Amino acid sequence: MRLMRIAALAAILAPAVSHAGDVGVSVTVGEPGFYGHLDIGSFPAPELIYPQPVIVQPVPVGVVRPPIYVHVPPGQEKKWDRYCSTYNACGEPVYFVRDTWYNDVYVPEYRKKHGHGHGHEHGQGNDQGEDHDGHGHGRGKDRD
């Protein structure tokens, strides 16, 4: 809902902003405010919101997919069927990492390994995180 309001406002303000020059906000993996897929790799074990992965759409019989780890704005995990497509994760087993773990553990570790959040990890999100090819997006705070 809030994203639609932001999109509508952006459409209204686009002509004015085009005259002011290019202005944008981008948040990438490893920075506070990033929402999307995380590559856990050698990071400390994540603190999870739910102990079991969530799958919105059934995976075809015989297909085994490794779980993905996702950092989402508060509340989206409760309505994952509404948001999974935003992160290209509807047919995937998804673990939701806790916001405190992301900010207090993942971000500092990521920065130690990659600098201050300018690297590229696999992510997915609309304007809230990184898309699947590692391209950053702005901060999203959609809290239904």
N, C-alpha and C positions, 0 to 999 in steps of 0.2 A: 504494500500500500504506500509506504513512504517512498519507495523507489519510483513509483508512478508519479508522485507529487514532485520528486526531484527531477524526473525526466521532463515533466510538463514545465517546470520552472526553467530548466535548462533550455528548452525550446523557445520560451519567451525571451530569455536573456541572451540567446545566441547572437543575434544581430549586434547587441550592445557590446558583448564581449569581443566579437570579431574586430571591432574598432579599437578596442583597448589592447590588442595584442594577444598572443597565445598565453593563456593561463591554465594551469592544470595541477592536479594533485595526484601523485602516484605513490602507492604504498606497496612495497614488495615483501616477499617472504623474508623473515628475519627482522622485521620492523613491527613495533606495536601497531595494532589496527589492521594487520593483514588478516584476511579470511580466505581460506582455500585449502587445497591439498598440501600436505607436508610430507617431505621425505624424511622419515624418522632415522633411517640408516644407523649410524653409530651414536645417535643422541641417547641420553638417559631415557629409561622407560617412561612413556607418557602416562600422565594421570588422565584417566578416561571418565567421561560422563556416565556411560553405560558399560557394564562389564562384557557384554556380547555385542558383536557388530550388528548394525541395522541394515536391512536390505528392503528397499521399497518395492522393487519389481523382481519377480522370481528370476533366478539365473537358470538358463537352459540345463536340462538334465545332463550330467556328465561333464559339465564345464566347471572347473575349479579356478576361482580367481583369488589372488591374494587380497587381504583387506587393505583398504586405504585409510589414512588418517587425515582428518579434516578439522580445521579450526573454523567455527562458524559464529556469527553474532548470537548472543544469548537469546534463547527461545526458538531458534531455527531447528535445533535437533528435535524438539518436541513435535514439530510439524514438518518433518523431513520430507514427507510426500509432496509438500508444496514447494520445497526448496532444492530437492536433489537434482533437478534438471539444471538449475543455476550453476551447479558445480560439476555437471556431467557425471553424476554418480548414482543414478537411479537404479541401475542393475548391479551395483557394486556392494560388497560388504564394507560398511563404513564404521569406523571408530571415531567418535567425537572426542577431541582432546579438550581438557579443561582450560579455560581462559588463563587462569593463574599459572598453570604449567607452561603454556605457550609463552606468556610474558616473562615469567621468572626463571624458566629453565631453557626453553628452546631459543628465545631471542638472544640471550647472552652467549649461549653455546654457538649459535649460528654466527654471531658477530666475531667470536674468537676464531672460527674456522674460515669465514668468508669476508670479513670486513663488516661494514655497517649496513648490511641488508641490501647490497647492490648485486648480489649473485642471482643465479636463476635456479629455481627448484621447480618440480612439477606442481602445478596448482590449477585450480579451477574456481572460477567465480565470475560474477558479473562485474559490476563496478565495485565489488567488495574485496576482491582478492586478486590472485594471479590466475590467469587462464591456463589451460592445460599445457601450453607451450612455454610457460614461464614468463608471460608478459604481465606486468603489474597493473593494478587498478587502484582506484581511490578507496577511502575509508567508508565502510557501510555500517550502519547502526540500526538495521531493520529489526525491531523488537516487537513481534506480535504477541 
